[in-house]
Amino acid sequence: MVRIMLRRMKENQSGVITAVRVKGELGRRIRDMGLVPGTAVKVCGRAPLYDPVALKVMGFSLTLRNSEADHIEVEVG
C-alpha cells in the first residue's frame, strides 16, 4: 500500500485516510466534515482547473479545495 496526499489521487481512485496533518481551525474543520483516519474516500471528479476535488465519503458527496486536500494523507492500493 502506498501513502499519498489526497490532492494527488486520480479520478475514480479510492483510499483510506491515514492522517490529517494540520492542526488548529483548519484541522478541526476537516475532522468535523468526517475526514478522520480510517475513513474510506473516493475521488469522484475534479473541476476543469483541478480545483476543487469532489469526493464520496460515507455515502455523501463533498468538495475540498486543493489547499485543504494537501493536509490529508491517504493509503491507496
DSSP file (Angstrom, degrees, kcal/mol; ACC not computed):
  #  RESIDUE AA STRUCTURE BP1 BP2  ACC     N-H-->O    O-->H-N    N-H-->O    O-->H-N    TCO  KAPPA ALPHA  PHI   PSI    X-CA   Y-CA   Z-CA
    1    1 A M              0   0    0      0, 0.0     2,-0.4     0, 0.0    76,-0.2   0.000 360.0 360.0 360.0 143.0    0.0    0.0    0.0
    2    2 A V  E     -A   76   0A   0     74,-2.5    74,-3.0     2,-0.0     2,-0.5  -0.887 360.0-144.0-113.0 139.8    1.2    3.5   -0.9
    3    3 A R  E     +A   75   0A   0     -2,-0.4     2,-0.3    72,-0.2    72,-0.2  -0.910  30.6 157.1-105.2 127.4    0.5    6.7    1.1
    4    4 A I  E     -A   74   0A   0     70,-2.8    70,-3.7    -2,-0.5     2,-0.3  -0.887  46.6 -91.0-137.1 167.6   -0.1    9.9   -0.8
    5    5 A M  E >   -A   73   0A   0     -2,-0.3     3,-2.0    68,-0.2     4,-0.4  -0.609  39.3-117.0 -80.0 146.2   -1.8   13.2   -0.1
    6    6 A L  G >  S+     0   0    0     66,-3.0     3,-1.6    63,-0.6    64,-0.2   0.813 112.3  65.3 -55.1 -34.2   -5.4   13.3   -1.1
    7    7 A R  G 3  S+     0   0    0     62,-0.8    -1,-0.3     1,-0.3    63,-0.1   0.801  97.8  56.0 -58.1 -29.6   -4.7   16.0   -3.7
    8    8 A R  G <  S+     0   0    0     -3,-2.0    -1,-0.3    61,-0.2    -2,-0.2   0.507  81.5 113.0 -84.8  -5.7   -2.6   13.5   -5.7
    9    9 A M    <   -     0   0    0     -3,-1.6     2,-0.2    -4,-0.4     3,-0.1  -0.377  64.7-127.0 -68.7 147.1   -5.3   10.9   -6.0
   10   10 A K    >   -     0   0    0      1,-0.1     3,-1.8     4,-0.1    33,-0.3  -0.489  37.6 -77.8 -89.8 162.8   -6.6   10.3   -9.5
   11   11 A E  T 3  S+     0   0    0      1,-0.3    33,-0.2    -2,-0.2    -1,-0.1  -0.355 118.6  14.3 -60.6 138.6  -10.3   10.4  -10.6
   12   12 A N  T 3  S+     0   0    0     31,-2.8     2,-0.4     1,-0.3    -1,-0.3   0.553  95.5 134.5  68.4  12.7  -12.2    7.3   -9.5
   13   13 A Q    <   -     0   0    0     -3,-1.8    30,-2.3    30,-0.2     2,-0.3  -0.733  40.5-154.8 -91.2 140.1   -9.4    6.2   -7.2
   14   14 A S  E     +B   42   0A   0     -2,-0.4    63,-0.5    28,-0.2     2,-0.3  -0.776  21.6 150.0-112.7 157.9  -10.3    5.0   -3.7
   15   15 A G  E     -BC  41  76A   0     26,-2.4    26,-2.8    -2,-0.3     2,-0.4  -0.964  39.4-105.1-167.1-179.5   -8.3    5.0   -0.5
   16   16 A V  E     -BC  40  75A   0     59,-2.0    59,-3.0    -2,-0.3    24,-0.2  -0.985  35.5-115.6-124.3 131.7   -8.5    5.2    3.3
   17   17 A I  E     + C   0  74A   0     22,-2.8    21,-3.3    -2,-0.4    57,-0.3  -0.457  32.6 174.9 -66.3 130.0   -7.5    8.3    5.3
   18   18 A T  E     -     0   0A   0     55,-2.9     2,-0.3     1,-0.4    56,-0.2   0.676  62.2  -2.0-107.5 -26.1   -4.4    7.6    7.4
   19   19 A A  E     - C   0  73A   0     54,-1.4    54,-2.8    17,-0.1     2,-0.6  -0.983  47.1-140.9-163.2 150.4   -3.8   11.0    8.9
   20   20 A V  E     - C   0  72A   0     -2,-0.3     2,-0.7    52,-0.2    52,-0.2  -0.972  23.4-163.3-113.0 112.1   -4.8   14.7    8.9
   21   21 A R        +     0   0    0     50,-3.6     2,-0.3    -2,-0.6    51,-0.1  -0.289  56.0  80.8 -99.6  49.0   -1.6   16.6    9.0
   22   22 A V        -     0   0    0     -2,-0.7     2,-0.2    49,-0.1    -2,-0.1  -0.988  55.7-159.8-148.7 144.9   -2.8   20.1   10.1
   23   23 A K     >  +     0   0    0     -2,-0.3     4,-1.1     4,-0.1     3,-0.4  -0.449  51.1  37.7-110.1-175.1   -3.7   21.5   13.5
   24   24 A G  H  > S-     0   0    0      1,-0.2     4,-2.3     2,-0.2     5,-0.2  -0.255 114.4 -21.6  73.7-156.0   -5.8   24.4   14.5
   25   25 A E  H  > S+     0   0    0      1,-0.2     4,-2.5     2,-0.2    -1,-0.2   0.873 137.0  50.2 -60.1 -43.5   -9.0   25.7   12.9
   26   26 A L  H  > S+     0   0    0     -3,-0.4     4,-2.5     2,-0.2    -1,-0.2   0.916 110.8  49.5 -65.1 -42.7   -8.4   24.0    9.6
   27   27 A G  H  X S+     0   0    0     -4,-1.1     4,-2.2     1,-0.2    -2,-0.2   0.905 112.1  48.3 -61.8 -42.0   -7.7   20.7   11.1
   28   28 A R  H  X S+     0   0    0     -4,-2.3     4,-2.5     2,-0.2    -2,-0.2   0.914 111.2  50.6 -63.4 -43.5  -10.8   20.9   13.3
   29   29 A R  H  X S+     0   0    0     -4,-2.5     4,-1.1     2,-0.2    -2,-0.2   0.908 110.4  49.0 -62.5 -43.4  -12.9   21.8   10.2
   30   30 A I  H ><>S+     0   0    0     -4,-2.5     5,-1.6     1,-0.2     3,-0.5   0.930 113.5  46.4 -62.3 -45.5  -11.6   18.9    8.2
   31   31 A R  H ><5S+     0   0    0     -4,-2.2     3,-1.8     1,-0.2    -2,-0.2   0.870 106.5  58.6 -66.0 -36.7  -12.3   16.5   11.0
   32   32 A D  H 3<5S+     0   0    0     -4,-2.5    -1,-0.2     1,-0.3    -2,-0.2   0.775  98.3  60.6 -63.1 -26.2  -15.8   17.9   11.6
   33   33 A M  T <<5S-     0   0    0     -4,-1.1    -1,-0.3    -3,-0.5    -2,-0.2   0.468 126.1-102.0 -79.2  -1.0  -16.6   17.0    7.9
   34   34 A G  T < 5S+     0   0    0     -3,-1.8     2,-1.6     1,-0.2    -3,-0.2   0.524  79.9 136.6  94.0   6.9  -15.9   13.4    8.8
   35   35 A L      < +     0   0    0     -5,-1.6    -1,-0.2    22,-0.0    -2,-0.1  -0.622  30.6 137.3 -90.2  80.6  -12.4   13.2    7.2
   36   36 A V    >   -     0   0    0     -2,-1.6     3,-1.8    -3,-0.1   -19,-0.3  -0.829  63.8 -72.6-122.2 158.9  -10.7   11.3   10.0
   37   37 A P  T 3  S+     0   0    0      0, 0.0   -19,-0.2     0, 0.0     3,-0.1  -0.230 118.7  30.9 -53.2 137.2   -8.3    8.4   10.0
   38   38 A G  T 3  S+     0   0    0    -21,-3.3     2,-0.4     1,-0.3   -20,-0.1   0.289  87.6 127.4  96.5  -8.2   -9.9    5.1    9.0
   39   39 A T    <   -     0   0    0     -3,-1.8   -22,-2.8   -22,-0.2    -1,-0.3  -0.682  56.9-131.0 -86.8 132.3  -12.5    6.7    6.7
   40   40 A A  E     -B   16   0A   0     -2,-0.4    18,-0.6   -24,-0.2     2,-0.3  -0.624  29.0-177.1 -80.4 137.8  -12.8    5.5    3.1
   41   41 A V  E     -BD  15  57A   0    -26,-2.8   -26,-2.4    -2,-0.3     2,-0.4  -0.959  13.3-164.7-133.8 153.1  -12.8    8.1    0.4
   42   42 A K  E     -BD  14  56A   0     14,-1.3    14,-2.4    -2,-0.3     2,-0.6  -0.996  23.0-128.3-137.8 133.0  -13.2    8.0   -3.4
   43   43 A V  E     + D   0  55A   0    -30,-2.3   -31,-2.8    -2,-0.4    12,-0.3  -0.718  26.9 178.2 -80.7 118.4  -12.4   10.9   -5.8
   44   44 A C  E     -     0   0A   0     10,-2.6     2,-0.3    -2,-0.6    11,-0.2   0.734  56.5 -39.6 -93.9 -26.8  -15.5   11.4   -8.0
   45   45 A G  E     - D   0  54A   0      9,-1.3     9,-3.0   -35,-0.1     2,-0.3  -0.982  47.1-125.6 177.6 174.7  -14.2   14.2  -10.1
   46   46 A R  E     - D   0  53A   0     -2,-0.3     7,-0.2     7,-0.2     5,-0.1  -0.970  30.8-104.9-139.1 153.2  -12.4   17.5  -10.4
   47   47 A A    >   -     0   0    0      5,-2.0     3,-2.8    -2,-0.3     7,-0.0  -0.309  48.6 -94.8 -69.5 163.1  -13.2   20.9  -11.7
   48   48 A P  T 3  S+     0   0    0      0, 0.0    -1,-0.1     0, 0.0    -2,-0.0   0.812 129.8  42.9 -53.2 -33.9  -11.7   21.9  -15.1
   49   49 A L  T 3  S-     0   0    0      2,-0.3    -2,-0.1     3,-0.0     0, 0.0   0.159 120.8-108.9 -98.6  18.9   -8.7   23.6  -13.5
   50   50 A Y  S <  S+     0   0    0     -3,-2.8    -5,-0.0     2,-0.1    16,-0.0   0.555  77.2 129.6  68.4  12.4   -8.3   20.6  -11.0
   51   51 A D        +     0   0    0     14,-0.1    -2,-0.3     1,-0.1     2,-0.2  -0.924  56.6  29.1-143.2 117.1   -9.5   22.7   -8.0
   52   52 A P  S    S-     0   0    0      0, 0.0    -5,-2.0     0, 0.0     2,-0.4   0.414  77.4-146.0 -90.4-179.4  -11.7   21.8   -6.2
   53   53 A V  E     -DE  46  64A   0     11,-2.7    11,-2.3    -7,-0.2     2,-0.5  -0.927   9.1-138.7-112.0 135.8  -11.8   18.0   -5.9
   54   54 A A  E     -DE  45  63A   0     -9,-3.0   -10,-2.6    -2,-0.4    -9,-1.3  -0.820  24.9-172.2 -97.2 131.1  -15.2   16.1   -5.4
   55   55 A L  E     -DE  43  62A   0      7,-3.8     7,-2.3    -2,-0.5     2,-0.5  -0.840  24.8-140.1-121.4 155.5  -15.1   13.2   -3.0
   56   56 A K  E     +DE  42  61A   0    -14,-2.4   -14,-1.3    -2,-0.3     2,-0.4  -0.983  32.8 170.5-112.2 117.3  -17.5   10.4   -2.0
   57   57 A V  E >   -DE  41  60A   0      3,-2.9     3,-2.2    -2,-0.5   -16,-0.1  -0.992  64.3 -19.8-133.9 123.6  -17.3   10.0    1.8
   58   58 A M  T 3  S-     0   0    0    -18,-0.6    -1,-0.1    -2,-0.4     3,-0.1   0.834 128.0 -49.5  49.2  39.1  -19.6    7.8    3.9
   59   59 A G  T 3  S+     0   0    0      1,-0.2     2,-0.3     0, 0.0    -1,-0.3   0.471 121.0  92.7  84.7   1.4  -22.3    7.9    1.2
   60   60 A F  E <  S-E   57   0A   0     -3,-2.2    -3,-2.9     2,-0.0     2,-0.3  -0.879  73.1-113.5-125.8 162.0  -22.3   11.6    0.6
   61   61 A S  E     +E   56   0A   0     -2,-0.3     2,-0.3    -5,-0.2    -5,-0.2  -0.709  33.3 176.1 -94.3 144.2  -20.5   14.0   -1.7
   62   62 A L  E     -E   55   0A   0     -7,-2.3    -7,-3.8    -2,-0.3     2,-0.4  -0.996  16.7-150.4-145.9 139.0  -18.0   16.6   -0.5
   63   63 A T  E     -E   54   0A   0     -2,-0.3     2,-0.4    -9,-0.2    -9,-0.2  -0.937  14.6-174.0-114.3 140.8  -15.8   19.0   -2.3
   64   64 A L  E     -E   53   0A   0    -11,-2.3   -11,-2.7    -2,-0.4     2,-0.1  -0.965  25.9-118.9-128.4 144.8  -12.5   20.2   -1.0
   65   65 A R    >>  -     0   0    0     -2,-0.4     4,-2.4   -13,-0.2     3,-0.9  -0.484  31.3-116.5 -71.3 153.7  -10.0   22.9   -2.2
   66   66 A N  H 3> S+     0   0    0      1,-0.3     4,-1.7     2,-0.2   -59,-0.2   0.849 116.3  62.1 -60.8 -33.3   -6.6   21.5   -3.1
   67   67 A S  H 34 S+     0   0    0      1,-0.2    -1,-0.3     2,-0.2     4,-0.1   0.790 109.7  41.0 -64.6 -26.2   -5.2   23.6   -0.3
   68   68 A E  H X4 S+     0   0    0     -3,-0.9     3,-1.6     2,-0.1    -2,-0.2   0.857 111.3  55.0 -84.0 -40.7   -7.3   21.6    2.2
   69   69 A A  H >< S+     0   0    0     -4,-2.4     3,-1.4     1,-0.3   -62,-0.8   0.737  93.2  73.0 -65.4 -22.6   -6.7   18.2    0.4
   70   70 A D  T 3< S+     0   0    0     -4,-1.7    -1,-0.3     1,-0.2    -2,-0.1   0.683  94.8  52.9 -64.0 -17.7   -2.9   18.8    0.8
   71   71 A H  T <  S+     0   0    0     -3,-1.6   -50,-3.6    -4,-0.1     2,-0.6   0.400  90.8  87.0-100.1   1.8   -3.2   18.1    4.5
   72   72 A I  E <   - C   0  20A   0     -3,-1.4   -66,-3.0   -52,-0.2     2,-0.4  -0.908  63.2-154.6-111.6 118.0   -4.9   14.7    4.3
   73   73 A E  E     -AC   5  19A   0    -54,-2.8   -55,-2.9    -2,-0.6   -54,-1.4  -0.758  15.0-171.1 -92.1 132.9   -2.8   11.6    3.9
   74   74 A V  E     -AC   4  17A   0    -70,-3.7   -70,-2.8    -2,-0.4     2,-0.6  -0.957  20.4-138.1-128.0 141.5   -4.5    8.6    2.2
   75   75 A E  E     -AC   3  16A   0    -59,-3.0   -59,-2.0    -2,-0.4     2,-0.3  -0.891  28.4-177.0 -98.1 120.0   -3.4    5.0    1.7
   76   76 A V  E      AC   2  15A   0    -74,-3.0   -74,-2.5    -2,-0.6   -61,-0.2  -0.824 360.0 360.0-116.2 155.5   -4.2    3.7   -1.8
   77   77 A G              0   0    0    -63,-0.5    -1,-0.1    -2,-0.3   -62,-0.1   0.423 360.0 360.0-130.5 360.0   -3.7    0.3   -3.2
